Amino acid sequence: MAKKKGDAKKGAKLFKKKCAQCHTVEAGGPLKQGPNLNGVVGRKAGSVPGFSYTKANKESGIDWTVKTLNAYLKDPAAYIPGTKMVFAGFKKKKDRADVVAFLKENS
């Protein structure tokens, strides 16, 4: 069974509603409570210059891919114990796929 790809337009709406309070996604966007997510797909976790990451995040060894972002966005605290991201996660697969598609489009 083929995996369904996310809808970046729907992901943009979810990002604005659930993520934009703490993150920016535009190139050169400011750091907020969370790091800028432009270019996150293909980047190492804990690597945005100037952002104060937890030790857990910096030492996670994670490379952000569609697969790892999907797992992280399901339950951030379980995926990286010790992260300071307080978001509970996107429980619906479709929502995660949409947000990851939006992030990928901005990478």
N, C-alpha and C positions, 0 to 999 in steps of 0.2 A: 504494500500500500504506500503510495507516494505521500511525502509530507506536504502539507499545505503551506504555501508561502504567506507571509503576512502582508497586510495592506498598509503601506507607508502613510497614506492619507489618514486612515483611522488611527494609526500609531501616533501621528502628529497631534491629533486631538487628545489622545490618552496622555501623551507626554505633557501637553499644556495643562491638562487637568490634574495629573498625579505627580509630575516630575519637575515642572518648570519653577516651582517655588524654591527648589534647592539646586537645580542644575540649569545651565545654558547649553545650547547645542550649536550655535552659530560659530563660525571660524573666528578665533580671537575673542570670543565672548568671555565675560568676567567669571571669576571663581565666586561661588556663593557658599552656601552651607555645604554643598557638594562641588566636585570638580566640573569643569567644562567637559562635555561629552562629545564635542566635535572630533571625529577621527577615532572614536573609541574602538571600533571594530579593527582588529589588528594591532592594538596597543597592549602593552603590559599593564596589569593592574598596579595601581599605586605609583604611576609615573608622570602625572601632570605636574610640571614645574610650578612651584609656589603654593601647591595645595598641601595642607597638613593632614596626611593620611594616618590611620592607625598602623601600628606595627603589624597587626594581622593582615591588613590589606597589602602593605608594602612587601611583606614576606610570603605572600600567598603563592607566588610563582605562576599566577594565572595569566594567560594570554587571552585577551577578549576576542572571542569568535562568536558566530551566531549561536553555536551550541552552548558555550560557557555563559554568554549573556542570558540565554533562555533559562538555564539552570539557576543563575544568580537572581534573576528577576522573579522567579517563583517564590524564593524565600531567602533574601539576602543574608540574614543572620545565621541561617543554617549552612549556607554555602561558604561564607567566610566568617566563622565564629570570631567575635571580637571587632567586627566592623562597626563603625559609628553610624552607618546608614540605618535610620529608624523606620524606613518604609517596610510595611509588612509583606509586600510582594503582590504580583499579579497572579491570582489563583487560576484564572482561565487561560488555557493554552493559546487561544485565539488572540487574547489581549497581549500576551507576551510576544507572540509572533508578529503582531502589528507594531508594537513598540520597537522590537529588534529590527524590523524592516525599516522603520523610520530612522533609527540610529545608524543602520548600515548605509542608508541613503545619504547620511551626513558624515560619512567616513571617507 
